[in-house]
């Protein structure tokens, strides 16, 4: 429970005691592996989840073959809350990206019962939902008119900011070329091509599937520029 206490303090600064009580009283810790679904689109909601360790992608199915990555989840973020609070099926899927992840599950019935006793628990959860929506909308507004090189530069910077780097400077959780393509709206072939450009320009270093950012300033300059990388 020490990990959960520390994570709660870092996420909420020991505010919202009702939420902390809900997590500690009704939270069930689960261990998941890469590829496991936390929630699945068009399935009934049984509860919501808090990411304790690891990374996940949130997706919607754009057609039978393709998915669109809406956002990424990291430590301290919730998923599945809106379906619980609105009592409807999940409108998105969330799938583990890291090799191992730990999530805290709050059962729907337990949450609703707790909410009747402690209605203030809704406030931090609503703030979380609103903040997440704002971030998604702001990101969409930022990259909507950008070219693919600029979008990819942005995503690599975002991954470093969101998940940090290991002791050797490699981003802890990288997206596969397929996931990267689904995130920025392009093809895997284009992702490979741009990645090679970034490597040739000494902006990134790739070691197998790992990515190391060599110059944040260079990637930021590409994102801010209206010119394609030569």
Buried (B, 14 or more C-beta within 10 A) or exposed (E): EEEBEEBBEEBBEEEBEBBBBBBEEBBEBBEBEBEBBBBBBEEEBBBBBBBBBBBBBBBEBEEEEEBBBBBBBBBBBBBBBBBBBEEEEBBBBBBBBBEEBBBBBBBBEBBEEBBEEBEEBBEBBEEBBEEBEEEEEEBEEEBEEBBBBBBBBBBBBBBBEBBEBEEEEBBBBBBEBBBBBBBBBBEBEBBEBBBEBBBEBEBBBBEEEBBBBBEBEBBEBBBEBEEEBE
